[in-house]
Amino acid sequence: MNVQTAALILSAVLHTVWGQNPVLSVRPRTAAVKLGETVSFHCRVTSGSQPVQLEWKRSNNQPLGDNVKLGPDGAVLTIANVRLSNQGGYRCIATNAQGKGTITATLTIRQPPKVRVTPSGPLSVRAGESVSLECSVTGKPRPSISWIKQGSETALVSTTTDATASLQVRVMSAEDAGTFVCRAQSREGTAEGRVELRLEGGFPQASVTETDLTAVEGQSVTMHCHATGSPTPDISWSKLRAPLPWQHRASGGILILNNVGRQDSGQYICNATNALGFSEAYVQLEVDSPPYATTLTDETVARPGEALRLQCLAHGTHPIRFRWTRVGGASMSPGGGDHQRRRAEDRAAESNGQRHVQVCGDQSRGL
Ligand SMILES: *[C@@H]1O[C@H](CO)[C@@H](O)[C@H](O)[C@H]1NC(C)=O
């Protein structure tokens, strides 16, 4: 081997060692951090002729950002308080006399799922009404979304796009109401949002203003029934074990019976019905006959000192209270008369022997 050859080989070796584009490595190649964390990429020249100049650029050619700092000799790129806009590729570029070398590190941002449910509850829903519940989700990687009803693990059928899941709920009865949970899951974690659906008003509740009514034959009777519930209940009236009296008028919560007779006594039912069920309230009606009284004799003759016996008979609904009075308002002689009995006596105490006319009055409850 002559000197020339040796020189050529040396030159080739020297060229291999010294006259080379920079070759780079970066650590880590990829990083996944949470928002607010700090991350550094280390760029190292593994071979290539010195001197080498290092610089960093973003893959998307955007500026590095004000929270990005370069370390000694530009070898270390540090991102403090990472935010979403920092996500992406970072190119470490090395330049020497022979040319350039680049290597790219990638930053991805890990975001635990977050859930937002609209409308926020609690929601009052009328029976039969349908509501739409929206769940929007953020997070990286993109979480899966599902709706469940609290107390069950079965996923409900919802319409999902990338970041939202909307659920239609139709509340027909109390069991359909409850708390609905939107669950977002990724390997970064699980998040839940919930909304409570309450059945508004709901089950019908009937009540009557008076549960016991008394009337006298021939009178009119009005019954009042009030019903709460949602949807607004319909009210119907009926009579226990009998049809409603012929002369009745029913209008919503009001039932009017005209010209009642004794046969109209009994139990009346107010029935409030809506989609959720029915509720009954009862009115007890008692129809009394008006009492009328007769004395057996129109005229009685009595001598002074004799006992005078007058009898009063009355018809009507019991109990009947009897009262004797004297025509003209004169007082009854003391001790005379047992007002509570059907037979009443008075003593013909007057000495002038004149006839006294007495009226047998009557009273019955309801008059
Ligand atoms: C009240 O209404 C409900 C539903 O329509 C019915 O099932 C029930 O028998 C009714 N009650 C009376 C006493 O009519």
The ligand as a Gaussian input file, in Angstrom:
#p B3LYP/6-31G(d) Opt

LIG

0 1
 C     -113.040000       4.523000      38.336000
 O     -112.379000       4.564000      37.103000
 C     -111.524000       3.461000      36.879000
 C     -110.813000       3.699000      35.589000
 O     -111.649000       4.187000      34.599000
 C     -112.318000       2.168000      36.869000
 O     -111.463000       1.088000      36.713000
 C     -113.050000       2.057000      38.186000
 O     -113.864000       0.913000      38.185000
 C     -113.898000       3.279000      38.409000
 N     -114.533000       3.174000      39.711000
 C     -115.839000       3.319000      39.840000
 C     -116.369000       3.197000      41.204000
 O     -116.557000       3.536000      38.875000

